[in-house]
Amino acid sequence: MAKTIGFNFNFLDVGGGFPGYETEGKQSLSDIAKAINNSLEKYFPDEENVEVIAQPGRYYVQSAFTLAVRVIARRVELLDPQHYRPKDRDDTQKTFMYYLNDGLHGSFNVHILFEKHAPDFYLLENKDSMPVSQSSLWGPTCNPYDCITQEIELPELDIGDWLYVPNMGAYTTVLVSSFNRIPTPINLWIASDRVICELGYHSDKHLIVDKNE
């Protein structure tokens, strides 16, 4: 199309958004790279002398962090049997609203507003033997839109319980705000003794030493 109007490409940016980790059911980086290379060979062969670049920022840092969040409040409600009557639950089934110390105005901004899905949450304390209940997760700001997810099944949690979310590197803490004076997350760096020595670190209050390399 460009050539029909007299424009000859000499530079092409294929963009970014490449996944920084592999997960079942989603395309891997190798699959994406294969599709891109096939298109480049077809539309921009070597004889075209087009310089091609990409933006691999997400690929490098998407799995750089694991986010830890804490339950700071909770609300218990009874499900309305007229609107929710699953076969395996009685009419007095409870639903839980858990308020976390991070939310839509913090690390979950891009996940909820742009990617339209909540990440996977895991419990720090093993409660696999406990029954699960319909739950929702909310941020700490008192903003009625500060909802992380309204559909998640969790065992009953207490105030002070911890959850964690892996692969929260790209577009998370870089976009946090202190909306309603909510503190922003603290970065804790974990490294082995060998890595610390190689980097020349001696001590750091935000550095956790992993002696089991």
Salt bridges, closest charged atoms under 4 A:
GLU48 OE2 - LYS3 NZ 3.02
GLU77 OE2 - ARG75 NH2 3.35
ASP80 OD2 - HIS83 ND1 2.79
ASP91 OD1 - ARG85 NH1 3.03
GLU115 OE2 - ARG58 NH1 3.26
GLU115 OE1 - HIS117 NE2 3.66
GLU153 OE2 - ARG89 NH2 2.81
GLU156 OE2 - ARG74 NH1 3.05
ASP161 OD2 - LYS127 NZ 2.71
ASP193 OD2 - LYS211 NZ 3.90
GLU198 OE2 - ARG194 NH1 3.14
GLU213 OE2 - ARG194 NE 2.62
